[in-house]
Amino acid sequence: MTSTTSTIGTTELAAALTAVADILQARVDHFGTCDDGYALLDRRVCLQVAAGMPPTASFDLRAWAKVWGASRRDGTRPQRNALYEALCETLTDELEDEDGRWEGRRDPAEIRRLASRLRSIETKVCLGGSLGPFDAMVDPTERWNGSVSPRFTLDTARELAAEIQRQAEHPDFVDDTVHVIDRGRTDRDGRPMAVVLRVSWLHLSEDGPDESTDVIEPDEEGRYAIGAWRWSWNFATWTCLCGHGQDWHLPTCESCGMARDRAVALNDSSRRVGEILRRLAPAATSILIDIHDGRAHVISAYAGDVEFDAADDGGVFDTETLGAADACLQNAIEGATHDELAATPGWQHTPDDESAHAWRITFPAGSAH
């Protein structure tokens, strides 16, 4: 989205942009002769922020020169220069008009939105245990009663709308629904011709359709803030094999250092394999697998203590189903150690005379159809 110097990270740049917005707001409050909420954004604002000066409405040249001169002596000049340049570059990238200018009257909220986008992280969110998880961009600092305000792509908005609609089929459902009205094409600027609506059914009879329906506009990145500042969205979580849980966007376990993707694949392996095999054998409860030369292969399947005929030449399973199960297992065990497999829910090491690498995998009861 923006270009910055190598010495200025996005977190520092976002904080500096927030300081820019604070100065603009101070100018609105102090000099505001109009009620449009705009203030002059110029390079002096960037210099003021780079110097670490308070967000005052007026630029004090003498005070700034004193700070800037001291920065040469205390060694902070290179960092302050880099921050100033990063601010100017970012504001140019984001605000430049047809004449190549970014300086001018600006709404402080516009700069705060830019800072929020820089702070945003890729993650997954859910609404209690009833909705999600969904991929989203979230500014972790932007909270509403402790809840986050996610921004979704149009494709994710479609998924979210479909899941809510399935819940809305229940006769007692009175909550909000989301609807994506899609033309199935793009406009002359390449943007999808789609409208995202939120309908509050609980207030329909009291407020009428106009007040109970909101059009959710896409932001500068084409994302939709569905339920932002309204719904109790929270970060989705993942649980490591060591039992430590953390927010989805944390890529490694803070307790033991295990990678999220490996932990999720292992934790989810018994459920996913169970779903694959239960398509043809709904009563299946477990399988026996062998791991040879790093490759996983289903040996047999069971309904309780009764073994299925798992042959792919006339048994209950076909070659495609067994191949899908093997591929799912292979994805889960890739790079995993013996101890990690032993700690995986549903996995039990069951060596025998034929193989020292045999494992019994029991499927979760909830995945039965």
Contacts in CASP RR format, 6 or more apart in sequence:
PFRMAT RR
TARGET T0000
AUTHOR 0000-0000-0000
METHOD contacts of the structure
MODEL  1
MTSTTSTIGTTELAAALTAVADILQARVDHFGTCDDGYALLDRRVCLQVA
AGMPPTASFDLRAWAKVWGASRRDGTRPQRNALYEALCETLTDELEDEDG
RWEGRRDPAEIRRLASRLRSIETKVCLGGSLGPFDAMVDPTERWNGSVSP
RFTLDTARELAAEIQRQAEHPDFVDDTVHVIDRGRTDRDGRPMAVVLRVS
WLHLSEDGPDESTDVIEPDEEGRYAIGAWRWSWNFATWTCLCGHGQDWHL
PTCESCGMARDRAVALNDSSRRVGEILRRLAPAATSILIDIHDGRAHVIS
AYAGDVEFDAADDGGVFDTETLGAADACLQNAIEGATHDELAATPGWQHT
PDDESAHAWRITFPAGSAH
1 93 0 8 1.000
1 94 0 8 1.000
1 117 0 8 1.000
1 118 0 8 1.000
1 221 0 8 1.000
2 13 0 8 1.000
2 89 0 8 1.000
2 90 0 8 1.000
2 93 0 8 1.000
2 94 0 8 1.000
2 118 0 8 1.000
3 89 0 8 1.000
3 90 0 8 1.000
3 93 0 8 1.000
4 10 0 8 1.000
4 13 0 8 1.000
4 86 0 8 1.000
4 89 0 8 1.000
4 90 0 8 1.000
5 82 0 8 1.000
5 85 0 8 1.000
5 86 0 8 1.000
5 89 0 8 1.000
7 78 0 8 1.000
7 79 0 8 1.000
7 82 0 8 1.000
8 82 0 8 1.000
8 83 0 8 1.000
8 86 0 8 1.000
10 118 0 8 1.000
10 119 0 8 1.000
11 119 0 8 1.000
12 83 0 8 1.000
13 83 0 8 1.000
13 86 0 8 1.000
13 87 0 8 1.000
13 90 0 8 1.000
13 118 0 8 1.000
14 115 0 8 1.000
14 116 0 8 1.000
14 118 0 8 1.000
14 119 0 8 1.000
15 115 0 8 1.000
16 49 0 8 1.000
16 50 0 8 1.000
16 83 0 8 1.000
16 86 0 8 1.000
16 87 0 8 1.000
17 87 0 8 1.000
17 90 0 8 1.000
17 111 0 8 1.000
17 112 0 8 1.000
17 114 0 8 1.000
17 115 0 8 1.000
17 118 0 8 1.000
18 111 0 8 1.000
18 112 0 8 1.000
18 115 0 8 1.000
19 49 0 8 1.000
19 52 0 8 1.000
19 55 0 8 1.000
20 41 0 8 1.000
20 45 0 8 1.000
20 46 0 8 1.000
20 49 0 8 1.000
20 87 0 8 1.000
20 91 0 8 1.000
20 111 0 8 1.000
21 108 0 8 1.000
21 109 0 8 1.000
21 111 0 8 1.000
21 112 0 8 1.000
21 115 0 8 1.000
22 55 0 8 1.000
22 108 0 8 1.000
23 45 0 8 1.000
23 48 0 8 1.000
23 49 0 8 1.000
23 55 0 8 1.000
23 56 0 8 1.000
23 57 0 8 1.000
24 39 0 8 1.000
24 41 0 8 1.000
24 45 0 8 1.000
24 106 0 8 1.000
24 107 0 8 1.000
24 108 0 8 1.000
24 111 0 8 1.000
25 39 0 8 1.000
25 55 0 8 1.000
25 108 0 8 1.000
26 55 0 8 1.000
26 56 0 8 1.000
26 57 0 8 1.000
27 39 0 8 1.000
27 40 0 8 1.000
27 57 0 8 1.000
28 37 0 8 1.000
28 38 0 8 1.000
28 39 0 8 1.000
28 108 0 8 1.000
29 57 0 8 1.000
30 57 0 8 1.000
30 58 0 8 1.000
31 39 0 8 1.000
31 57 0 8 1.000
32 39 0 8 1.000
37 107 0 8 1.000
37 108 0 8 1.000
38 105 0 8 1.000
38 106 0 8 1.000
38 107 0 8 1.000
39 105 0 8 1.000
39 106 0 8 1.000
39 108 0 8 1.000
40 103 0 8 1.000
40 104 0 8 1.000
40 105 0 8 1.000
40 106 0 8 1.000
41 91 0 8 1.000
41 95 0 8 1.000
41 102 0 8 1.000
41 103 0 8 1.000
41 104 0 8 1.000
41 105 0 8 1.000
41 106 0 8 1.000
41 111 0 8 1.000
42 103 0 8 1.000
42 104 0 8 1.000
43 88 0 8 1.000
43 103 0 8 1.000
44 59 0 8 1.000
45 59 0 8 1.000
46 84 0 8 1.000
46 87 0 8 1.000
46 88 0 8 1.000
46 91 0 8 1.000
47 59 0 8 1.000
47 64 0 8 1.000
47 68 0 8 1.000
47 84 0 8 1.000
48 55 0 8 1.000
48 56 0 8 1.000
48 59 0 8 1.000
48 64 0 8 1.000
49 83 0 8 1.000
49 84 0 8 1.000
49 87 0 8 1.000
50 80 0 8 1.000
50 81 0 8 1.000
50 83 0 8 1.000
50 84 0 8 1.000
50 87 0 8 1.000
51 64 0 8 1.000
51 67 0 8 1.000
51 68 0 8 1.000
51 71 0 8 1.000
51 80 0 8 1.000
52 67 0 8 1.000
52 80 0 8 1.000
53 60 0 8 1.000
53 63 0 8 1.000
53 64 0 8 1.000
53 67 0 8 1.000
68 77 0 8 1.000
68 80 0 8 1.000
69 77 0 8 1.000
71 77 0 8 1.000
71 80 0 8 1.000
90 114 0 8 1.000
91 102 0 8 1.000
92 100 0 8 1.000
92 102 0 8 1.000
94 102 0 8 1.000
94 114 0 8 1.000
95 102 0 8 1.000
95 106 0 8 1.000
95 110 0 8 1.000
96 102 0 8 1.000
113 219 0 8 1.000
113 220 0 8 1.000
116 139 0 8 1.000
116 141 0 8 1.000
116 142 0 8 1.000
117 137 0 8 1.000
117 139 0 8 1.000
117 219 0 8 1.000
117 220 0 8 1.000
117 221 0 8 1.000
119 139 0 8 1.000
119 140 0 8 1.000
119 141 0 8 1.000
120 137 0 8 1.000
120 138 0 8 1.000
120 139 0 8 1.000
120 151 0 8 1.000
121 137 0 8 1.000
121 138 0 8 1.000
121 139 0 8 1.000
121 140 0 8 1.000
121 249 0 8 1.000
122 135 0 8 1.000
122 136 0 8 1.000
122 137 0 8 1.000
122 249 0 8 1.000
123 135 0 8 1.000
123 136 0 8 1.000
123 137 0 8 1.000
123 138 0 8 1.000
123 235 0 8 1.000
123 236 0 8 1.000
123 247 0 8 1.000
123 248 0 8 1.000
123 249 0 8 1.000
124 132 0 8 1.000
124 133 0 8 1.000
124 134 0 8 1.000
124 135 0 8 1.000
124 136 0 8 1.000
124 235 0 8 1.000
124 236 0 8 1.000
124 248 0 8 1.000
124 249 0 8 1.000
125 132 0 8 1.000
125 133 0 8 1.000
125 134 0 8 1.000
125 136 0 8 1.000
125 138 0 8 1.000
125 148 0 8 1.000
125 150 0 8 1.000
125 233 0 8 1.000
125 234 0 8 1.000
125 235 0 8 1.000
125 236 0 8 1.000
126 132 0 8 1.000
126 133 0 8 1.000
126 134 0 8 1.000
126 233 0 8 1.000
126 234 0 8 1.000
126 235 0 8 1.000
126 236 0 8 1.000
127 231 0 8 1.000
127 232 0 8 1.000
127 233 0 8 1.000
127 234 0 8 1.000
128 232 0 8 1.000
128 234 0 8 1.000
130 167 0 8 1.000
131 160 0 8 1.000
131 163 0 8 1.000
131 164 0 8 1.000
131 167 0 8 1.000
132 160 0 8 1.000
132 163 0 8 1.000
132 236 0 8 1.000
133 236 0 8 1.000
133 248 0 8 1.000
134 150 0 8 1.000
134 152 0 8 1.000
134 156 0 8 1.000
134 159 0 8 1.000
134 160 0 8 1.000
135 152 0 8 1.000
135 153 0 8 1.000
135 156 0 8 1.000
136 150 0 8 1.000
136 151 0 8 1.000
136 152 0 8 1.000
136 156 0 8 1.000
137 150 0 8 1.000
137 151 0 8 1.000
137 221 0 8 1.000
137 223 0 8 1.000
138 148 0 8 1.000
138 149 0 8 1.000
138 150 0 8 1.000
138 151 0 8 1.000
138 235 0 8 1.000
138 249 0 8 1.000
139 148 0 8 1.000
139 149 0 8 1.000
140 148 0 8 1.000
142 148 0 8 1.000
142 149 0 8 1.000
143 149 0 8 1.000
144 228 0 8 1.000
144 229 0 8 1.000
144 230 0 8 1.000
145 232 0 8 1.000
147 231 0 8 1.000
147 232 0 8 1.000
147 233 0 8 1.000
147 234 0 8 1.000
148 233 0 8 1.000
148 234 0 8 1.000
148 235 0 8 1.000
149 225 0 8 1.000
149 227 0 8 1.000
149 228 0 8 1.000
149 229 0 8 1.000
149 233 0 8 1.000
150 225 0 8 1.000
150 226 0 8 1.000
150 228 0 8 1.000
150 233 0 8 1.000
151 219 0 8 1.000
151 221 0 8 1.000
151 223 0 8 1.000
151 224 0 8 1.000
151 225 0 8 1.000
151 228 0 8 1.000
152 160 0 8 1.000
152 223 0 8 1.000
152 224 0 8 1.000
152 225 0 8 1.000
152 226 0 8 1.000
153 222 0 8 1.000
153 223 0 8 1.000
153 224 0 8 1.000
154 180 0 8 1.000
154 192 0 8 1.000
154 194 0 8 1.000
154 196 0 8 1.000
154 218 0 8 1.000
154 222 0 8 1.000
154 224 0 8 1.000
157 178 0 8 1.000
157 180 0 8 1.000
157 196 0 8 1.000
157 224 0 8 1.000
157 226 0 8 1.000
158 180 0 8 1.000
158 182 0 8 1.000
160 178 0 8 1.000
160 226 0 8 1.000
161 177 0 8 1.000
161 178 0 8 1.000
161 179 0 8 1.000
161 180 0 8 1.000
161 196 0 8 1.000
164 175 0 8 1.000
164 176 0 8 1.000
164 177 0 8 1.000
164 178 0 8 1.000
165 177 0 8 1.000
167 173 0 8 1.000
168 175 0 8 1.000
168 177 0 8 1.000
173 201 0 8 1.000
174 201 0 8 1.000
174 202 0 8 1.000
175 201 0 8 1.000
175 202 0 8 1.000
176 198 0 8 1.000
176 199 0 8 1.000
176 200 0 8 1.000
176 201 0 8 1.000
176 202 0 8 1.000
176 227 0 8 1.000
176 230 0 8 1.000
176 231 0 8 1.000
177 198 0 8 1.000
177 199 0 8 1.000
177 201 0 8 1.000
178 196 0 8 1.000
178 197 0 8 1.000
178 198 0 8 1.000
178 199 0 8 1.000
178 226 0 8 1.000
179 196 0 8 1.000
179 197 0 8 1.000
179 199 0 8 1.000
180 194 0 8 1.000
180 195 0 8 1.000
180 196 0 8 1.000
180 197 0 8 1.000
181 194 0 8 1.000
181 195 0 8 1.000
181 196 0 8 1.000
181 197 0 8 1.000
182 192 0 8 1.000
182 193 0 8 1.000
182 194 0 8 1.000
183 192 0 8 1.000
183 193 0 8 1.000
183 194 0 8 1.000
184 192 0 8 1.000
184 193 0 8 1.000
184 194 0 8 1.000
185 192 0 8 1.000
185 193 0 8 1.000
186 192 0 8 1.000
186 193 0 8 1.000
187 193 0 8 1.000
191 218 0 8 1.000
191 222 0 8 1.000
195 215 0 8 1.000
196 215 0 8 1.000
196 216 0 8 1.000
196 218 0 8 1.000
196 224 0 8 1.000
196 226 0 8 1.000
197 213 0 8 1.000
197 214 0 8 1.000
197 215 0 8 1.000
197 216 0 8 1.000
198 213 0 8 1.000
198 214 0 8 1.000
198 216 0 8 1.000
198 226 0 8 1.000
198 227 0 8 1.000
199 212 0 8 1.000
199 213 0 8 1.000
200 207 0 8 1.000
200 212 0 8 1.000
200 213 0 8 1.000
200 214 0 8 1.000
201 212 0 8 1.000
203 211 0 8 1.000
203 212 0 8 1.000
204 212 0 8 1.000
216 224 0 8 1.000
216 225 0 8 1.000
216 226 0 8 1.000
217 224 0 8 1.000
218 224 0 8 1.000
219 225 0 8 1.000
227 233 0 8 1.000
235 247 0 8 1.000
235 248 0 8 1.000
235 249 0 8 1.000
236 247 0 8 1.000
236 248 0 8 1.000
237 245 0 8 1.000
237 246 0 8 1.000
237 247 0 8 1.000
237 248 0 8 1.000
238 245 0 8 1.000
238 246 0 8 1.000
238 248 0 8 1.000
238 260 0 8 1.000
238 263 0 8 1.000
238 264 0 8 1.000
238 267 0 8 1.000
239 245 0 8 1.000
239 263 0 8 1.000
239 267 0 8 1.000
240 246 0 8 1.000
240 253 0 8 1.000
240 255 0 8 1.000
240 256 0 8 1.000
240 257 0 8 1.000
240 258 0 8 1.000
240 263 0 8 1.000
241 256 0 8 1.000
241 258 0 8 1.000
241 263 0 8 1.000
241 266 0 8 1.000
241 267 0 8 1.000
241 340 0 8 1.000
241 343 0 8 1.000
241 344 0 8 1.000
242 253 0 8 1.000
242 255 0 8 1.000
242 256 0 8 1.000
242 258 0 8 1.000
242 343 0 8 1.000
243 255 0 8 1.000
244 253 0 8 1.000
244 254 0 8 1.000
244 255 0 8 1.000
244 256 0 8 1.000
245 253 0 8 1.000
246 253 0 8 1.000
246 254 0 8 1.000
248 260 0 8 1.000
250 260 0 8 1.000
251 259 0 8 1.000
251 260 0 8 1.000
251 261 0 8 1.000
252 258 0 8 1.000
252 259 0 8 1.000
252 260 0 8 1.000
253 259 0 8 1.000
253 260 0 8 1.000
253 263 0 8 1.000
258 340 0 8 1.000
262 334 0 8 1.000
262 335 0 8 1.000
262 336 0 8 1.000
262 340 0 8 1.000
265 331 0 8 1.000
265 332 0 8 1.000
265 334 0 8 1.000
266 332 0 8 1.000
266 333 0 8 1.000
266 336 0 8 1.000
266 340 0 8 1.000
266 341 0 8 1.000
266 344 0 8 1.000
267 344 0 8 1.000
267 345 0 8 1.000
268 332 0 8 1.000
269 328 0 8 1.000
269 329 0 8 1.000
269 332 0 8 1.000
269 333 0 8 1.000
269 344 0 8 1.000
269 347 0 8 1.000
269 361 0 8 1.000
270 344 0 8 1.000
270 345 0 8 1.000
270 346 0 8 1.000
270 347 0 8 1.000
270 361 0 8 1.000
270 362 0 8 1.000
270 363 0 8 1.000
270 364 0 8 1.000
271 363 0 8 1.000
271 364 0 8 1.000
271 367 0 8 1.000
272 328 0 8 1.000
273 287 0 8 1.000
273 325 0 8 1.000
273 328 0 8 1.000
273 329 0 8 1.000
273 361 0 8 1.000
273 363 0 8 1.000
274 284 0 8 1.000
274 287 0 8 1.000
274 325 0 8 1.000
274 363 0 8 1.000
274 367 0 8 1.000
275 367 0 8 1.000
276 321 0 8 1.000
276 324 0 8 1.000
276 325 0 8 1.000
276 328 0 8 1.000
277 284 0 8 1.000
277 287 0 8 1.000
277 301 0 8 1.000
277 317 0 8 1.000
277 321 0 8 1.000
277 325 0 8 1.000
277 363 0 8 1.000
278 284 0 8 1.000
278 363 0 8 1.000
278 367 0 8 1.000
278 368 0 8 1.000
278 369 0 8 1.000
279 321 0 8 1.000
279 369 0 8 1.000
280 316 0 8 1.000
280 317 0 8 1.000
280 318 0 8 1.000
280 321 0 8 1.000
281 301 0 8 1.000
281 303 0 8 1.000
281 308 0 8 1.000
281 316 0 8 1.000
281 317 0 8 1.000
282 368 0 8 1.000
282 369 0 8 1.000
283 303 0 8 1.000
284 301 0 8 1.000
284 302 0 8 1.000
284 303 0 8 1.000
284 308 0 8 1.000
284 363 0 8 1.000
285 302 0 8 1.000
285 303 0 8 1.000
285 304 0 8 1.000
285 362 0 8 1.000
285 363 0 8 1.000
286 301 0 8 1.000
286 302 0 8 1.000
286 304 0 8 1.000
286 360 0 8 1.000
286 361 0 8 1.000
286 362 0 8 1.000
286 363 0 8 1.000
287 298 0 8 1.000
287 299 0 8 1.000
287 300 0 8 1.000
287 301 0 8 1.000
287 302 0 8 1.000
287 325 0 8 1.000
287 360 0 8 1.000
287 361 0 8 1.000
288 298 0 8 1.000
288 299 0 8 1.000
288 300 0 8 1.000
288 301 0 8 1.000
288 302 0 8 1.000
288 350 0 8 1.000
288 358 0 8 1.000
288 359 0 8 1.000
288 360 0 8 1.000
288 361 0 8 1.000
289 296 0 8 1.000
289 297 0 8 1.000
289 298 0 8 1.000
289 299 0 8 1.000
289 329 0 8 1.000
289 358 0 8 1.000
289 359 0 8 1.000
289 361 0 8 1.000
290 296 0 8 1.000
290 297 0 8 1.000
290 299 0 8 1.000
290 355 0 8 1.000
290 357 0 8 1.000
290 358 0 8 1.000
290 359 0 8 1.000
291 297 0 8 1.000
291 333 0 8 1.000
291 357 0 8 1.000
291 359 0 8 1.000
292 355 0 8 1.000
292 357 0 8 1.000
294 333 0 8 1.000
295 326 0 8 1.000
295 330 0 8 1.000
296 326 0 8 1.000
296 329 0 8 1.000
296 330 0 8 1.000
296 332 0 8 1.000
296 333 0 8 1.000
297 326 0 8 1.000
298 310 0 8 1.000
298 322 0 8 1.000
298 325 0 8 1.000
298 326 0 8 1.000
298 329 0 8 1.000
299 310 0 8 1.000
299 358 0 8 1.000
300 307 0 8 1.000
300 308 0 8 1.000
300 310 0 8 1.000
301 307 0 8 1.000
301 308 0 8 1.000
301 310 0 8 1.000
301 316 0 8 1.000
301 317 0 8 1.000
302 308 0 8 1.000
308 315 0 8 1.000
308 316 0 8 1.000
308 317 0 8 1.000
309 315 0 8 1.000
309 316 0 8 1.000
310 316 0 8 1.000
310 317 0 8 1.000
310 322 0 8 1.000
311 317 0 8 1.000
312 318 0 8 1.000
312 319 0 8 1.000
312 322 0 8 1.000
332 344 0 8 1.000
333 341 0 8 1.000
338 349 0 8 1.000
341 347 0 8 1.000
341 349 0 8 1.000
341 359 0 8 1.000
342 349 0 8 1.000
346 361 0 8 1.000
346 362 0 8 1.000
346 363 0 8 1.000
346 364 0 8 1.000
347 359 0 8 1.000
347 360 0 8 1.000
347 361 0 8 1.000
348 359 0 8 1.000
348 360 0 8 1.000
348 361 0 8 1.000
348 362 0 8 1.000
349 358 0 8 1.000
349 359 0 8 1.000
350 358 0 8 1.000
350 359 0 8 1.000
350 360 0 8 1.000
351 357 0 8 1.000
351 358 0 8 1.000
352 358 0 8 1.000
END
